[in-house]
């Protein structure tokens, strides 16, 4: 069975142009089920197919990016080979396309981490508006400035006691590295540490690890490949409104989900004020996340009459949600459906 899966994976990757440069030991373009994460052998061929585990309130965005907002994703397999490859060369590169959702005042959020429990080998972290590299227990090394809702591709190449940063394919900084211990098998996590500490709010795409330091030429090729392989997702429109909850569908108990682990529940609101966008009807129906990772969220048990403010977009523009379990309202109204991406009280 494993040989069969690897054969299919090799065929699926044969037409792929990402990653565009050799030497990757791990790569995952998006969280789309047709683009699995891969650990590569020394000869560049796929060695192992990896499945990500969705932790806590993790979910996927419209572009099948990893959406980290109270949750994280972890690749539990293939990690030993990553450590072996990097320990052998003594060099590594982390590549990722990131979009912070906020610029926090004084907290640290872990964007990507390779570690196990309290043992951390390497992490990309956001400290306020600063992107930093953290190795082991050493103090984070500030590298560049981030902005909320601004997408940026970063390539952090480390070798011979020094680091270089490429931002959107262009040199953006360099410095010295502290001495660190050789990597041992750990876990690759997106959006937090292995221990679920330092949760980060943002979106991640195109994660790759290399057992060598990429060059300036490599960085240019990678940013070009990232643009070329980006999914052509049509833009969506959104509206923001204040409203009163009229009714909400019944969310099933977590014991009755079968193979599902997430549930979208429909709610209907009477609009009391439009804040942004265009919507002419007096009521609106919205799908909300009510269960994530088999955990029932407070939103699942709201009562009519409560007041809310939220931003929503058409549910028809969310192809990544088609396979999710839905708890819909019982009546046959044909009002257009909308979707709220948030997971807290709207």
C-alpha positions in Angstrom: 0.0 0.0 0.0 2.8 2.5 0.9 4.5 1.8 -2.5 1.2 2.4 -4.3 0.7 5.7 -2.5 4.2 6.9 -3.2 3.7 6.0 -6.9 0.6 8.1 -7.0 2.3 10.9 -5.2 5.2 10.9 -7.7 2.8 11.2 -10.6 0.9 14.0 -8.8 4.2 15.9 -8.3 5.6 15.3 -11.7 3.9 18.3 -13.1 4.5 20.5 -10.1 6.9 23.4 -10.3 7.0 24.0 -6.5 9.5 23.8 -4.9 11.5 25.0 -7.9 15.0 24.4 -6.5 16.5 21.1 -5.3 17.4 20.2 -1.7 14.0 20.3 0.0 13.5 17.7 2.7 9.9 18.9 3.4 7.4 20.8 1.3 3.7 21.6 1.4 2.2 24.2 -1.0 -1.2 24.4 0.6 -3.5 22.4 2.8 -5.5 21.3 -0.2 -6.2 17.5 -0.2 -4.8 17.2 -3.7 -1.5 18.8 -2.8 -0.2 16.7 0.1 2.8 17.5 2.2 5.9 15.5 1.2 9.2 14.5 2.8 11.9 14.1 0.1 14.7 11.5 -0.1 18.3 12.6 -0.9 17.7 12.0 -4.6 14.8 14.5 -4.6 12.1 11.9 -5.0 9.1 11.8 -2.6 10.0 9.6 0.4 6.9 9.9 2.5 3.4 11.3 2.3 2.4 13.4 5.3 -1.0 14.2 6.8 -1.4 17.3 8.9 -3.4 17.1 12.2 -5.7 20.0 12.8 -5.4 21.1 16.4 -7.8 23.2 18.5 -9.5 25.9 16.4 -7.3 25.4 13.2 -9.1 25.6 9.9 -8.5 26.2 6.2 -9.0 29.5 4.2 -10.5 30.1 0.8 -7.1 29.6 -0.9 -6.6 26.3 1.1 -4.0 28.1 3.3 -3.5 27.1 6.9 -5.6 29.5 8.9 -4.2 29.8 12.4 -6.5 31.7 14.8 -6.8 29.8 18.1 -5.4 26.6 16.5 -2.4 25.0 14.8 -1.5 22.3 12.4 1.1 19.6 13.0 2.8 17.0 10.8 3.5 14.0 13.0 5.2 11.8 10.4 8.4 12.1 8.5 10.1 14.3 11.2 13.0 12.0 11.9 14.2 12.3 8.3 14.1 16.1 8.5 16.3 16.0 11.6 18.7 13.6 10.1 19.1 15.5 6.9 19.8 18.9 8.6 22.1 17.3 11.2 24.2 15.8 8.4 24.7 19.1 6.6 24.7 21.5 9.5 22.7 23.9 7.3 19.0 24.6 6.7 16.5 27.0 5.1 12.9 27.7 6.1 10.6 29.1 3.5 7.0 30.2 4.0 4.4 32.7 2.7 2.8 34.3 5.7 0.0 36.9 6.3 -0.4 38.1 9.9 -3.9 38.8 11.0 -2.8 41.3 13.6 0.2 43.2 15.1 0.0 42.4 18.8 1.4 44.8 21.3 3.7 42.6 23.4 3.0 38.9 22.7 5.0 36.3 20.8 3.3 34.1 18.3 5.0 31.0 16.8 4.5 30.8 13.0 6.5 27.7 12.3 8.2 25.5 14.8 10.4 22.3 14.6 10.6 21.0 18.2 9.2 18.5 20.6 7.8 19.4 24.0 10.1 21.9 25.6 12.9 21.1 23.2 12.9 23.5 20.3 15.3 23.4 17.4 14.1 26.3 15.3 11.1 28.6 15.1 9.9 31.6 13.0 8.1 33.9 15.5 6.3 37.2 15.4 7.0 39.6 18.2 4.9 42.6 17.8 5.6 43.8 14.2 8.9 41.9 14.0 9.6 38.6 12.3 12.3 36.8 14.2 14.3 33.5 14.0 14.6 31.6 17.3 17.2 28.7 17.7 16.9 26.6 20.7 16.8 28.6 23.9 18.7 31.5 22.4 17.1 35.0 22.2 15.2 35.5 19.0 17.0 37.2 16.1 15.0 40.1 14.7 15.0 40.0 10.9 12.2 42.2 9.3 9.0 44.1 9.9 5.5 42.6 9.3 2.2 44.3 8.7 -1.4 43.1 9.4 -3.1 41.6 6.3 0.0 42.0 4.2 1.2 38.7 2.5 5.0 38.2 2.3 7.2 35.3 1.3 10.2 34.8 3.5 13.3 32.6 2.9 15.6 32.2 5.9 18.8 30.5 4.9 21.2 29.5 7.7 24.8 28.0 7.4 28.3 28.5 8.8 27.2 30.5 11.8 25.2 33.1 9.7 21.7 33.8 8.5 20.4 35.5 5.4 16.8 36.7 4.8 15.1 37.0 1.4 11.8 38.8 1.4 9.7 38.3 -1.7 12.8 37.1 -3.5 15.0 40.1 -2.5 17.8 40.2 0.1 16.4 41.8 3.3 19.0 41.2 6.0 21.7 39.0 7.5 23.5 38.3 10.7 25.4 35.8 12.9 23.9 32.7 14.4 24.4 31.4 17.9 25.9 28.0 18.4 23.2 25.4 18.7 22.9 21.6 19.2 22.3 19.3 16.3 18.7 18.6 15.4 17.1 15.4 16.8 13.7 14.0 15.7 10.9 16.5 16.6 7.6 17.7 15.2 6.9 20.4 12.6 4.0 22.6 13.7 2.3 25.6 12.0 0.7 28.2 14.1 2.1 27.4 17.6 4.7 25.3 19.3 4.5 21.6 19.7 3.2 22.2 23.3 0.5 24.5 21.9 2.1 27.6 23.5 2.6 30.9 21.7 -0.4 30.6 19.3 -0.1 32.9 16.3 -2.9 34.6 14.4 -2.4 34.5 10.6 -2.3 32.6 7.4 0.5 30.3 6.1 1.1 28.9 2.6 4.0 27.3 0.8 6.1 25.9 3.7 9.4 24.2 2.8 12.5 23.1 4.7 15.8 22.5 3.1 19.0 20.8 4.3 21.1 23.6 2.8 21.2 27.3 2.7 19.4 28.7 -0.3 21.2 31.3 -2.4 19.9 34.6 -3.8 19.3 32.9 -7.1 17.3 30.2 -5.4 15.2 32.7 -3.6 14.3 34.4 -6.9 13.3 31.1 -8.4 11.2 30.2 -5.4 9.2 33.4 -5.3 8.6 33.1 -9.1 7.4 29.5 -8.6 5.1 30.6 -5.7 3.4 33.1 -7.9 3.2 30.7 -10.8 1.5 28.0 -8.7 -0.8 30.2 -6.8 -4.4 29.0 -7.0 -6.7 31.3 -9.1 -9.4 31.9 -6.5 -11.9 34.5 -7.7 -12.3 37.4 -5.3 -15.3 37.5 -3.0 -17.3 40.4 -1.6 -18.0 40.9 2.1 -20.5 42.9 4.2 -20.3 43.9 7.8 -23.5 44.4 9.8 -25.1 44.6 13.2 -28.0 42.2 13.8 -30.2 40.4 16.3 -30.2 36.6 16.3 -33.6 35.4 15.2 -33.1 31.6 15.0 -30.2 29.1 14.9 -30.1 25.5 13.7 -29.4 22.7 16.2 -25.8 21.7 16.3 -25.4 17.9 16.7 -23.7 16.5 19.8 -20.0 15.7 19.4 -20.9 12.0 20.0 -23.0 12.0 16.8 -20.5 13.3 14.3 -19.3 9.9 12.9 -16.1 10.5 11.0 -16.5 14.3 11.0 -14.7 16.5 13.5 -16.1 19.9 12.4 -19.6 21.4 12.0 -21.0 24.5 10.4 -24.2 25.8 11.9 -26.6 28.2 10.2 -28.1 31.2 12.0 -30.5 33.9 10.9 -30.2 37.6 11.9 -32.5 40.6 11.6 -30.2 43.4 10.4 -30.3 46.5 12.6 -27.4 48.3 10.9 -25.1 48.0 7.9 -21.5 49.0 8.6 -19.8 48.1 5.3 -20.8 46.6 1.9 -24.2 46.2 0.2 -27.0 44.0 1.4 -30.7 45.1 0.9 -32.7 42.4 2.7 -34.0 42.8 6.2 -32.6 39.4 7.3 -29.5 37.4 6.6 -28.5 33.8 7.0 -24.9 32.9 8.1 -23.0 29.7 8.6 -20.7 29.7 11.7 -18.2 27.2 13.0 -19.9 25.5 15.9 -17.7 22.5 16.4 -13.9 22.3 15.6 -11.7 19.4 16.4 -14.7 17.7 18.1 -14.9 20.6 20.6 -18.2 22.4 20.9 -17.7 26.2 20.7 -19.8 28.6 22.8 -21.4 29.9 19.6 -23.2 26.6 19.1 -25.7 27.2 22.0 -26.7 30.8 21.6 -30.3 31.9 22.1 -32.4 34.2 19.9 -32.5 37.8 20.9 -28.7 38.4 21.3 -27.0 41.2 19.5 -24.0 40.7 17.2 -21.7 42.4 14.8 -19.8 40.5 12.1 -18.2 40.4 8.7 -19.5 37.8 6.3 -19.0 36.7 2.7 -21.2 34.6 0.3 -21.1 30.9 1.2 -21.1 30.0 -2.5 -17.6 31.6 -2.7 -16.2 29.1 -0.2 -15.2 26.0 -2.2 -13.2 24.7 0.7 -16.3 24.2 2.8 -18.3 21.9 0.5 -17.3 18.7 2.3 -17.9 20.0 5.8 -20.8 18.8 7.9 -23.6 21.4 8.0 -26.4 22.0 10.4 -29.0 24.0 8.5 -32.2 25.6 9.4 -35.3 23.5 8.8 -37.5 25.9 6.8 -37.4 26.1 3.1 -36.4 29.7 2.7 -34.2 30.4 -0.3 -32.4 33.4 1.1 -28.7 33.6 0.1 -26.3 32.0 2.6 -23.2 33.7 4.0 -20.2 32.6 5.9 -18.4 34.0 9.0 -14.8 32.9 9.1 -14.3 33.7 12.8 -14.7 31.3 15.7 -15.5 33.5 18.6 -18.7 35.3 19.5 -19.4 37.4 16.4 
